[in-house]
Amino acid sequence: MEGSQAKFDPDRYQGSPNVSVTDGYLVAGLGALSFLLVNFVVIAIGPSRHVKGDKWRWRNTLVSWIHAVCLGLWTLY
């Protein structure tokens, strides 16, 4: 059974014909930049006056919510 399965060899891997390594770096970099941008915007807006307690928790929840909305819309698209 072992002979019928192809083994992965990282030294011979050529990558995907559909996606280049540069595209992967670009997507990862743009993702990090967009996260930072959303985080700075949320900090600039600040929490509602009704928020009591940890302000970082409010910021983390809002950034996570924005992330979920973006991914949900992208999935529907």
C-alpha positions in Angstrom: 0.0 0.0 0.0 2.9 2.3 0.7 4.1 2.2 -2.9 0.8 3.5 -4.3 0.9 6.8 -2.3 3.1 9.7 -3.5 5.3 11.1 -0.8 5.9 14.7 -0.3 9.5 15.8 -0.9 10.2 19.4 0.2 13.4 19.5 -1.7 11.6 18.8 -5.0 8.4 20.8 -4.4 7.9 23.4 -7.1 4.9 25.2 -5.6 1.4 25.6 -6.9 1.0 26.4 -10.6 -1.9 28.8 -9.7 -0.3 30.8 -6.9 3.3 32.2 -6.7 5.2 32.7 -3.5 5.2 36.4 -4.2 1.4 36.4 -4.1 1.5 34.7 -0.7 3.9 37.3 0.7 1.7 40.0 -0.7 -1.5 38.6 0.8 0.2 38.1 4.2 1.6 41.6 4.2 -1.6 43.2 3.1 -3.5 41.2 5.8 -1.1 42.5 8.5 -1.4 46.1 7.3 -5.1 45.9 7.2 -5.2 44.5 10.7 -3.0 47.4 11.9 -5.2 49.9 10.1 -8.4 48.6 11.6 -6.7 48.5 15.0 -5.6 52.1 14.7 -9.1 53.2 13.5 -10.7 51.4 16.5 -8.3 53.1 18.9 -9.0 56.5 17.3 -12.8 56.0 17.6 -12.4 54.9 21.2 -14.9 52.9 23.3 -18.5 54.1 24.0 -19.0 56.0 27.2 -21.1 53.0 28.4 -18.0 50.7 28.4 -16.7 50.1 31.8 -13.6 48.1 32.6 -10.9 46.9 30.3 -10.7 49.1 27.1 -8.4 46.6 25.4 -11.1 44.0 25.7 -13.6 46.3 23.9 -11.0 47.0 21.2 -10.2 43.3 20.7 -13.8 42.4 20.5 -14.6 45.1 17.9 -11.6 44.2 15.8 -12.6 40.5 15.9 -16.2 41.5 15.0 -14.9 43.5 12.0 -12.8 40.6 10.9 -15.8 38.2 11.1 -18.0 40.5 9.1 -15.3 40.9 6.4 -14.8 37.1 6.2 -18.5 36.5 6.2 -19.1 38.9 3.3 -16.2 37.5 1.4 -17.5 33.9 1.9 -20.9 35.0 0.6 -19.3 36.6 -2.4 
